Amino acid sequence: MRRRSLIPAVALLGTALISSGCTVGDTGRVKPSLAASPSQATAPSDTLPSVARPSVSVPPPPPPSKLSEAFSTVAQGETVGVAFAPVGSGATGERAIVLGDDGDVAWSTSKVPLVIAALQRFGPSAQAQSQRAIEASDNAAAQALWDRFGGGDAAAQAVDRVLHDGGDTETGTQSEVTRPGYTAFGQTDWTYKDQAVFAAHLPCMPQAKTVLKLMGEVDANQRWGVQPVFPGAQVKGGWGPTVDGRYQVRQLAVIRTDRGEIGVSIGTVAASFEAGQQTLNRIGRWVRDHAAELPAGQCG
């Protein structure tokens, strides 16, 4: 399991850090390393075990080299990555397609497993904060849910159980703050591949029903990437500054096609939050144009 080790806090970017990141709300595996989760500060804006039946998948995708060639054209030399996995309880990393970069800091996409864990543990009393955490990417609401678990290792372990239920046995939720002004969980290292696999399990997890509904009703600050071009797409954005002054912008999604559903994770590192949105809008259109070549499936 990957879990970021605790590192000494470093004062970076001063007041600018506190007003950037994911908010009322928030990037892929990018070097130089990324800045740590304001509780994911305001970007220029950011039940139980699954009982789903085996997935039903449509024919496998074409050789990744074909998609890779097409993707390199749309990527235009930018730091950008995508990952896709067919929806179904049998989704695994081996069935995923990864193109370009493979992700890094989760930012507010980490709120999805956190909210699922909170709703499982605390039930209706967590509903209002869960809604704000997903729809508005409200960091204070997500932090309050984290704190209800006791924070630290206890909260991280609760989120890890949800990740495991969702097929991601590689990711370890960051348990301690690694950068002042940002949440611990938002700084979780989450590759696009592992996130796509998790997304592919969500429709098959009874405990994820509520969070998927919320992901279908996100506010305008998250309506980019695949959301504008896939009607009914369920999405959660994440964004925040890197240590070199750029912005990581990423999105977890479940999209529907006429061949089935696809778990998606896309992300980029750009000069600003707005530039990152524009890049992911372009990538979203590319996903739409190549949807017939991507691995799709459904819950049995």
C-alpha positions in Angstrom: 0.0 0.0 0.0 1.3 3.4 -0.9 1.1 5.9 1.9 3.0 9.2 1.8 5.4 9.3 4.7 5.2 12.3 7.0 7.6 15.0 6.0 8.6 18.2 7.8 6.2 21.1 7.1 7.6 23.7 4.9 6.2 27.2 4.6 5.5 27.6 0.8 3.9 30.3 -1.2 2.7 32.2 1.9 -0.7 33.7 1.8 -1.2 32.6 -1.8 -1.4 28.9 -0.7 -4.2 29.6 1.7 -6.3 31.0 -1.1 -5.6 28.3 -3.6 -6.4 24.6 -3.8 -9.7 22.8 -4.0 -12.7 24.4 -2.6 -16.0 25.5 -1.7 -12.9 23.5 -2.7 -8.4 21.8 -5.4 -3.9 17.5 -10.3 -1.2 13.3 -12.0 2.2 11.7 -10.9 4.1 14.9 -11.6 7.7 15.9 -10.9 8.7 18.2 -9.4 6.7 16.9 -6.4 3.4 18.6 -5.7 2.5 20.9 -2.9 0.6 19.3 -0.2 -4.2 19.4 0.9 -6.0 24.4 2.2 -8.2 22.1 3.8 -8.2 21.9 0.2 -8.4 25.7 0.2 -10.5 27.6 -2.3 -9.2 27.1 -5.7 -9.6 30.0 -7.9 -12.9 28.6 -7.5 -11.9 23.6 -5.1 -23.7 -0.6 4.5 -21.2 -2.4 3.8 -19.2 -4.8 1.7 -20.1 -4.7 -2.0 -22.3 -7.5 -3.1 -22.4 -6.7 -6.8 -22.5 -9.6 -9.3 -19.7 -10.2 -11.8 -19.4 -7.5 -14.4 -20.4 -7.9 -18.0 -17.9 -6.3 -20.4 -18.0 -5.5 -24.0 -15.2 -6.5 -26.3 -11.7 -5.5 -25.2 -10.2 -2.3 -26.4 -7.9 -2.1 -29.4 -4.1 -2.3 -28.7 -3.2 0.6 -26.4 -0.6 1.7 -29.0 -3.4 2.9 -31.3 -5.0 5.0 -28.5 -1.6 6.1 -27.3 -0.8 7.5 -30.7 -4.1 9.4 -30.8 -3.7 10.6 -27.2 -0.2 12.0 -27.8 -1.7 14.2 -30.5 -4.4 15.7 -28.2 -2.0 16.0 -25.3 0.1 18.4 -27.3 3.2 17.8 -25.2 1.5 18.9 -22.0 1.7 17.1 -18.7 -1.6 15.2 -18.9 -2.8 11.7 -18.3 -5.9 9.5 -18.5 -7.0 6.1 -17.2 -10.0 4.0 -18.0 -11.5 0.8 -16.5 -14.7 -1.0 -17.5 -17.4 -0.6 -14.9 -18.0 -3.9 -12.9 -17.1 -5.5 -9.7 -14.3 -7.3 -11.5 -12.4 -4.2 -12.6 -8.7 -4.4 -11.9 -5.5 -2.6 -12.8 -4.8 -5.2 -15.4 -8.0 -4.3 -17.2 -7.3 -0.6 -17.1 -5.8 1.6 -19.9 -3.4 4.3 -18.8 -2.1 6.9 -21.3 0.3 9.7 -20.6 1.1 10.7 -17.0 -0.2 8.5 -14.2 -1.2 10.9 -11.5 -0.1 12.1 -8.0 -1.8 14.1 -5.4 -5.6 13.3 -5.1 -6.7 16.7 -3.9 -10.5 16.8 -3.5 -11.1 13.6 -5.5 -10.2 12.0 -2.2 -13.5 13.3 -0.8 -15.4 10.5 -2.7 -14.1 7.6 -0.6 -14.2 9.8 2.5 -17.9 10.6 2.1 -18.7 7.0 1.4 -16.9 6.0 4.6 -18.7 8.7 6.6 -22.2 7.8 5.3 -21.5 4.2 6.2 -20.4 5.0 9.7 -22.6 8.0 10.7 -25.6 7.6 8.5 -28.1 10.5 7.9 -26.2 12.7 10.4 -23.4 12.9 7.8 -25.7 13.7 4.9 -25.5 17.5 4.9 -21.7 17.7 5.2 -21.4 14.9 2.6 -23.5 16.9 0.1 -21.4 20.0 0.6 -18.2 18.1 0.4 -19.1 16.6 -3.0 -21.4 19.1 -4.7 -19.5 22.2 -3.7 -16.1 20.6 -2.9 -16.4 22.3 0.5 -13.2 21.6 2.4 -14.6 22.5 5.8 -17.4 20.0 5.4 -15.0 17.2 4.3 -12.6 18.0 7.2 -15.5 17.8 9.7 -16.3 14.3 8.4 -12.6 13.3 8.7 -12.6 14.6 12.3 -15.6 12.6 13.2 -13.5 9.5 12.7 -10.9 10.9 15.1 -8.6 12.1 12.3 -5.2 10.6 11.7 -4.8 6.8 11.3 -8.4 6.0 12.4 -9.8 8.2 9.7 -7.3 7.0 7.1 -8.1 3.4 7.8 -11.8 4.0 7.4 -11.2 5.6 4.0 -8.8 2.8 3.0 -11.5 0.2 3.7 -13.7 2.0 1.1 -10.9 2.1 -1.4 -10.4 -1.7 -0.9 -14.1 -2.4 -1.3 -13.8 -0.4 -4.6 -11.0 -2.6 -6.0 -8.1 -0.3 -5.1 -5.7 -2.2 -2.9 -2.7 -0.1 -3.7 -3.6 3.4 -2.4 -3.0 4.3 1.2 -4.9 7.4 2.5 -2.5 10.1 3.8 -3.2 10.2 7.6 -1.2 13.3 8.7 -0.9 16.8 7.4 2.2 17.2 5.2 1.7 20.8 4.4 0.2 23.5 6.6 -3.2 24.8 5.4 -4.1 21.7 3.5 -5.9 18.5 4.5 -4.1 15.3 5.1 -6.5 13.2 3.0 -6.2 15.6 0.1 -2.5 14.9 -0.2 -3.0 11.2 -0.7 -1.0 9.8 -3.6 -3.6 8.4 -6.0 -2.6 7.3 -9.5 -5.0 7.7 -12.3 -5.0 4.0 -12.9 -6.0 3.1 -9.3 -8.5 5.9 -9.3 -10.1 4.7 -12.6 -10.4 1.2 -11.1 -12.1 2.6 -8.0 -14.4 4.7 -10.2 -15.3 1.5 -12.2 -16.5 -0.2 -9.0 -18.7 2.7 -7.7 -21.9 1.8 -9.7 -21.6 -1.8 -8.3 -21.2 -0.7 -4.6 -24.5 -0.3 -2.8 -22.9 1.9 -0.3 -21.8 4.3 -3.1 -25.4 5.1 -4.3 -25.7 8.4 -2.5 -22.2 9.7 -3.4 -22.9 8.9 -7.1 -26.1 10.9 -7.0 -24.2 13.8 -5.5 -21.5 13.5 -8.2 -24.2 13.9 -10.7 -25.2 17.2 -9.2 -21.9 19.0 -8.7 -21.7 22.8 -8.7 -20.4 24.8 -11.7 -16.9 24.8 -10.3 -16.6 21.1 -11.2 -18.5 21.1 -14.5 -15.5 20.6 -16.8 -13.5 17.6 -18.2 -15.9 14.8 -19.3 -18.9 16.4 -17.6 -19.9 18.7 -20.5 -19.8 16.1 -23.2 -21.3 13.0 -21.4 -24.9 13.6 -20.3 -25.4 12.2 -16.8 -21.7 11.9 -16.1 -21.0 11.6 -12.4 -17.8 13.5 -11.5 -15.7 14.9 -8.7 -12.9 17.4 -9.4 -9.7 18.0 -7.5 -7.2 20.8 -7.9 -4.3 22.6 -6.2 -1.0 24.3 -6.6 2.3 22.5 -7.2 5.5 23.6 -5.4 6.8 25.2 -8.6 3.7 27.5 -8.9 1.7 25.6 -11.4 -1.7 23.9 -10.9 -2.7 20.3 -10.9 -6.3 19.7 -12.0 -7.9 16.2 -12.0 -11.2 14.6 -12.2 -12.7 11.2 -11.2 -15.8 10.2 -13.2 -18.2 7.5 -14.2 -19.5 8.0 -17.8 -22.1 6.1 -19.8 -21.8 5.0 -23.4 -24.1 2.9 -25.6 -21.8 -0.1 -24.8 -21.7 0.3 -21.0 -20.1 2.4 -18.4 -16.5 3.5 -17.9 -14.6 4.5 -14.8 -12.4 7.5 -15.7 -9.6 9.5 -14.2 -8.0 12.4 -16.0 -5.6 15.1 -15.0 -3.1 17.7 -16.0 -0.6 20.2 -14.7 -1.0 23.6 -16.1 -0.1 27.3 -15.6 -3.3 27.9 -13.7 -6.6 26.4 -12.5 -8.4 27.9 -15.5 -5.8 26.6 -18.0 -6.1 23.2 -16.4 -9.8 23.2 -16.9 -9.4 24.1 -20.5 -7.0 21.3 -21.0 -9.3 18.8 -19.4 -12.2 20.1 -21.5 -10.1 19.2 -24.5 -9.3 15.8 -23.1 -13.0 15.3 -22.3 -13.9 15.8 -26.0 -11.1 13.4 -27.0 -12.6 10.8 -24.6 -16.0 11.3 -26.3 -14.5 10.9 -29.7 -12.7 7.7 -28.7 -15.4 6.2 -26.4 -16.0 3.3 -28.8 -12.4 2.2 -28.3 -12.4 2.3 -24.5 -13.2 -0.6 -22.2 -16.8 -0.5 -21.0 -18.9 -2.7 -18.8 -21.8 -2.9 -16.4 -22.8 -4.4 -13.1 -24.3 -7.8 -13.5 
